[in-house]
C-alpha cells in the first residue's frame, strides 16, 4: 500500500456530502445532502472516498424489496458498497493501515470472524455480518468508518475508478467463476452481461482461459462487451431465438456455464445449456423476493447432469484476487464517471436499466 509519513495529518471536516435516499420504497429518489462525518473507534479507520460505484443492489436497498428489514430500520440513509479512497484517520489499536494508505469498502462492513462460516471461507454468509449500505452507512457517503480488519488494501497501479467496482462487481463474479469449477476452454454465457457484474465477468473469464459470450441488447453494450473480451454478442432484441444463437457459437452443443447477473434472464437461463452435459447455471443477480422461480423438468437435470448453484458477494480473499487481476491489466475500466452533483441522475439511469458497465461517482468533481 502506498502511504505518507505518519506525522502527516489530514484536515477532516465535520460534515461531508452524501447521496441520501428520500421516500424509501418503490417511489424513492436520491438527493445530495450534507451529513456528519463519523468518528472511528479504536479498531477502525476513517476513509475518505474518492469514488463509489453504483450497483443494482443499491436499488433493491432503496426500494426495500429483498425481504430484509429496510435501511431505515438501522437508521441508514445512504446506500452503496463499492468505495475506494484513502485512510485519513486511524484508531489507536490499528496496525494494518496508516494515514495515506489506499483502502476500499465492500458489500460487507464486517463479520464475526470466528463462526464456522467465517473459518471455512464462507464469511459472506456469516449470520452476524454487517451489510454495507443497509445496516451501516454506505459508500454514497464520502467519509466512512470501517473496521480496519475488513477494509481492503488497494495496490498501487489500480486507479480508484477501477478499484471501486471491484469491491463488489468483480469480486462477486470472480467468486462465482471459482465456484463453478469450470476449466479453461469452457464456453460461458452472461445473459444481461453488458452490466457491471457481467462485464467484469467477461474480463475475468477471459483471463481465466474461458470463452465468454454476452447476451444483451444495444450497440453500447455490444461494443463494450466485445472490447472487454467477449467472443460473441447476441442481441436478444435482434435474434429471434437467442438461445439457439448462443448454442451455435458454443460448438453447436451449448455452453458449459451460464452466469445470470440480470434477474430478468433467469426465465431463459437453462435454455443456453443446449445439449451440453455437466453444465452449471450460476445464480448471481438478485430479483425482488418472490418474483422469480428458476427450474426445469427433473429429467433434464438427470440426463444432462445439470447443476444450478447460487453465490453471494466475494470474500476479502476474492477481492484481493480481483484487485490483482486489475494490477496486471486484466480488469480494465468499465465505468462511466459522473460528478457528485449528478448522482441522483445516475441512480435513475441505473434504475431504468440504461447503464452499460458501471457508473462511478467522483466525490472530488462537481459541475
ABEGO torsion letter per residue (X at the ends): XBBBBAABBBBBBABBBBBBBBGBEAABBBBBBBBBBBBBBAABBBBBBABBBBBAAAAAAAAGAAGBBBAAAAGBABBEABBBBBBABBBAABAABBBGBBBBBBABABBAGABAAAAAGAAAABAABBBBGAABBBAABABBBBBAAABBBBBBGBBAAAAAAAAAAAAAAAAAAAAAGBBBGBBBBBBGAABAAAAAAAAAAAAAGBBBBBBBBEAAAAAAAAAAGBABBBBAAABABAAAAAAAABGGAEBABBBBABAAAAAAAAAAAEABBGBBBBBABBBBBGABBBEBBAAAAAAAGBBBBBBBBBBAAAAAAAAAAAAAGABBBABBBBBAAAAAAAAAAAAAGABBEBBBBBAABBX
